[in-house]
């Protein structure tokens, strides 16, 4: 790994020690759920680089891949840097929200890892479960500040779990936000009718996710809304 800074631009390079990325795949690997044959063989969800793209865009930077002189793949990103801003001047979406207890129900192991990565900077207390029934049981046993609920899961899907949570009143004042790629109007209406407070679309966008965290941190849930 090599880091350099010049003219208020930070550049970070990582040299890949693996088989490298074929020229034909170099552009598409930055898209969500896209993988090379070698990457697919070792598992994963094909989300890592697309998450990096989103993070770098938030930083108003760029990310790319090329090859070194000896043929190895090199990944790099650059972004503008300057004097650090005081925390009170940070955008609301990225304000500190440490200490929140977050319950996330997601059946896909890769997506659970994505949630861990995205929520790590907030230093929340994250509890991960794999289906709606486990989410209901976790809420019966403990208290949380925010519930993130995948829509499509085995055993008990998200909307069914939310209806159960509302029927038993076990969420308390915690907000429940669905996590789903199905964000058509009829889908959103169904989630809200089940008792969800909002919907976060997949792939998850950091500003929207952190806005929900900040909202929960302030304990000001407000009216139900779509994020």
Secondary structure, 3 states (H helix, E strand, C coil): CEEEEECCEEEEEEECCCCCCCHHHCCHHHCCCCCCHHHHHCCCCCCHHHHHHHHHHHCCCEEEEEECCCCCEEEEEEEECCCCCCHHHCCHHHCCCCCCEEEEECCCHHHHHHHHHHHHCCCCEEEEECCHHHHHHHHHHCCCCEEEEECCCCCCCHHHHHHHHHHHCCCCCCEEEEEECCCCHHHHHHHHHHCCCEEEECCCCHHHHHHHHHHHHCCCCCCCCCC
